[in-house]
Amino acid sequence: MFGFDLPDEITDAQKLTRDFVANELRPAEAEIDTISDPAEAYTSGKFKEILARSYEMGLHKLTVPEEEGGLGLPPFASYVILEELAAGGGGLASHLLVAPIGHFVIQMFGLAARHPRYKEYAEAFVEDAQGIHSGCWAITEPQVGSDIFTFGEKDIHFRTKASHEEAGSGVTVQRAEGGGFLVNGAKSAFVSNGWYADFILLMAAADADSDMSGTGVFLIPGDLDGISRGRPLDKLGLRALNQAEIYFDDVWVPDEMCIVPAGPMYRTLLEFIVTTGNTSVGLLAVGVARAAFEEALTHAKARAQGGRAIFEHQLVQMKLFDASRRLEASRLMLWKSAWLLTQGRPDLRLAFEARTMASEAVMQITSEMIQVFGGYGISKEYPVEKFYRDAKLLSIMDGTLDRVALSAAERL
Ligand SMILES: Cc1cc2nc3c(=O)[nH]c(=O)nc-3n(C[C@H](O)[C@H](O)[C@H](O)COP(=O)(O)OP(=O)(O)OC[C@H]3O[C@@H](n4cnc5c(N)ncnc54)[C@H](O)[C@@H]3O)c2cc1C
């Protein structure tokens, strides 16, 4: 059957989220955005309170199956709800998007039986009603940004190394508990939830003589000896999202925590993560853009100039029309990409095409909606200036617009 009607269980969850967003998440995000010191923001009562409320509602476990303690919603629901969350606050929506990554990997690779820390974490994550547990994806490095997509160049690989040998000694790392890796290096200040996360999905060079295919993937608790964090990043937008460097100083990681060893499987996993990530970042963009559009539409109908509502001026109407069609087009492309993901048929090129449409749309729309507000648009008294700041980050997160577009073009 072909159709665009969402099942009742998804529309019910969408409505519930919309109410929560309007009454709680949006005001909280706006307040956190105004705290100038990020460390203060992420230790504030408001931040803890809104995370606790979000977790209490189960918004951290939208991708968890019911039998594992999830909400029992169809997998597509998580994408629909993500747009709703982002319409209230792109920063907190990003936090909630990234939070389940550790649990997701444990479930996807059936890791609960492999190491006691995995079982313990999976249970604690689904039961969390206080916003304590969250994961992060640590891939970008100071010297490796867009190059995560560059394969086949011998000298391009991660500087963070996961070595089976004691640094410089040539002695294989063997402890009472068994074999393992020694991890040394640093991930960039951009790691989402990097300051807060208690479980880390880490990409590191396990075969340093190889190109990017020499990357190994590790899922590790954030409290292992030798792991430390930088200060949370002070930044332009999405200020409710904590981002920070993660340092690895002789961190001993048992062999069981290597999820994918160096080799061809790495690229397959990376492409799957990036397909999901870009589809999700696109929906964050749609949410932020929709919020700006809705604010501007309301304002245009209320504000009068030239003896009538500014909405009656055709040039203003055209700006709103343009926003509406960009939103609709972006959402439809993203829904197709999301639907394919739920069918087990990820389409990387489509995800990149859809995400670039949405990232361009959010920058265009938030800019034009400020224009509709006139001078009021740049004032912090109104929400549109924040949407404009948030929009820029959504053109860099999970791959810059240009790099992602080039990757899509190569696949034509
Ligand atoms: C909000 C946000 C959240 C993020 N979350 C995470 C996270 O959870 N985990 C994580 O590890 N990282 C995260 N990142 C990092 C993000 O993935 C990188 O910032 C991004 O991939 C770009 O890398 P870079 O910043 O090093 O820029 P660079 O790679 O240095 O790019 C700089 C410029 O050069 C251009 N460029 C680079 N290579 C090419 C090329 N081959 N051809 C043409 N142009 C090129 C780019 O388009 C860009 O304009 C996040 C970033 C943001 C903004």
PDBQT file of the ligand as one rigid body, heavy atoms in Angstrom, charges set to zero:
ROOT
HETATM    1  C1  LIG A 501      26.684  20.681  15.795  1.00  0.00    +0.000 C 
HETATM    2  C2  LIG A 501      27.790  19.730  15.477  1.00  0.00    +0.000 A 
HETATM    3  C3  LIG A 501      27.737  18.448  16.006  1.00  0.00    +0.000 A 
HETATM    4  C4  LIG A 501      28.778  17.542  15.757  1.00  0.00    +0.000 A 
HETATM    5  N1  LIG A 501      28.745  16.308  16.350  1.00  0.00    +0.000 NA
HETATM    6  C5  LIG A 501      29.800  15.469  16.225  1.00  0.00    +0.000 A 
HETATM    7  C6  LIG A 501      29.823  14.208  16.923  1.00  0.00    +0.000 A 
HETATM    8  O1  LIG A 501      28.865  13.828  17.600  1.00  0.00    +0.000 OA
HETATM    9  N2  LIG A 501      30.936  13.444  16.827  1.00  0.00    +0.000 N 
HETATM   10  C7  LIG A 501      32.009  13.819  16.097  1.00  0.00    +0.000 A 
HETATM   11  O2  LIG A 501      32.985  13.088  16.071  1.00  0.00    +0.000 OA
HETATM   12  N3  LIG A 501      32.011  14.993  15.370  1.00  0.00    +0.000 NA
HETATM   13  C8  LIG A 501      30.935  15.816  15.440  1.00  0.00    +0.000 A 
HETATM   14  N4  LIG A 501      30.909  17.022  14.747  1.00  0.00    +0.000 N 
HETATM   15  C9  LIG A 501      32.015  17.354  13.879  1.00  0.00    +0.000 C 
HETATM   16  C10 LIG A 501      31.624  17.386  12.410  1.00  0.00    +0.000 C 
HETATM   17  O3  LIG A 501      31.312  16.113  11.936  1.00  0.00    +0.000 OA
HETATM   18  C11 LIG A 501      32.779  18.052  11.658  1.00  0.00    +0.000 C 
HETATM   19  O4  LIG A 501      32.842  19.398  12.111  1.00  0.00    +0.000 OA
HETATM   20  C12 LIG A 501      32.591  18.037  10.167  1.00  0.00    +0.000 C 
HETATM   21  O5  LIG A 501      32.666  16.704   9.698  1.00  0.00    +0.000 OA
HETATM   22  C13 LIG A 501      33.616  18.896   9.433  1.00  0.00    +0.000 C 
HETATM   23  O6  LIG A 501      34.921  18.685   9.862  1.00  0.00    +0.000 OA
HETATM   24  P1  LIG A 501      35.832  19.924  10.262  1.00  0.00    +0.000 P 
HETATM   25  O7  LIG A 501      35.063  20.735  11.229  1.00  0.00    +0.000 OA
HETATM   26  O8  LIG A 501      37.147  19.417  10.682  1.00  0.00    +0.000 OA
HETATM   27  O9  LIG A 501      35.968  20.786   8.934  1.00  0.00    +0.000 OA
HETATM   28  P2  LIG A 501      37.028  20.525   7.710  1.00  0.00    +0.000 P 
HETATM   29  O10 LIG A 501      36.984  19.099   7.303  1.00  0.00    +0.000 OA
HETATM   30  O11 LIG A 501      38.333  21.105   8.071  1.00  0.00    +0.000 OA
HETATM   31  O12 LIG A 501      36.356  21.407   6.557  1.00  0.00    +0.000 OA
HETATM   32  C14 LIG A 501      36.604  22.793   6.411  1.00  0.00    +0.000 C 
HETATM   33  C15 LIG A 501      36.053  23.236   5.059  1.00  0.00    +0.000 C 
HETATM   34  O13 LIG A 501      36.716  22.549   3.992  1.00  0.00    +0.000 OA
HETATM   35  C16 LIG A 501      35.768  21.898   3.161  1.00  0.00    +0.000 C 
HETATM   36  N5  LIG A 501      36.323  20.608   2.691  1.00  0.00    +0.000 N 
HETATM   37  C17 LIG A 501      36.955  19.682   3.440  1.00  0.00    +0.000 A 
HETATM   38  N6  LIG A 501      37.301  18.631   2.687  1.00  0.00    +0.000 NA
HETATM   39  C18 LIG A 501      36.886  18.889   1.428  1.00  0.00    +0.000 A 
HETATM   40  C19 LIG A 501      36.942  18.175   0.193  1.00  0.00    +0.000 A 
HETATM   41  N7  LIG A 501      37.499  16.971   0.114  1.00  0.00    +0.000 N 
HETATM   42  N8  LIG A 501      36.415  18.762  -0.890  1.00  0.00    +0.000 NA
HETATM   43  C20 LIG A 501      35.842  19.990  -0.801  1.00  0.00    +0.000 A 
HETATM   44  N9  LIG A 501      35.739  20.712   0.315  1.00  0.00    +0.000 NA
HETATM   45  C21 LIG A 501      36.250  20.162   1.434  1.00  0.00    +0.000 A 
HETATM   46  C22 LIG A 501      34.542  21.682   4.040  1.00  0.00    +0.000 C 
HETATM   47  O14 LIG A 501      33.358  21.578   3.270  1.00  0.00    +0.000 OA
HETATM   48  C23 LIG A 501      34.560  22.940   4.897  1.00  0.00    +0.000 C 
HETATM   49  O15 LIG A 501      33.944  23.989   4.208  1.00  0.00    +0.000 OA
HETATM   50  C24 LIG A 501      29.863  17.920  14.953  1.00  0.00    +0.000 A 
HETATM   51  C25 LIG A 501      29.897  19.208  14.392  1.00  0.00    +0.000 A 
HETATM   52  C26 LIG A 501      28.878  20.096  14.644  1.00  0.00    +0.000 A 
HETATM   53  C27 LIG A 501      28.929  21.468  14.042  1.00  0.00    +0.000 C 
ENDROOT
TORSDOF 0
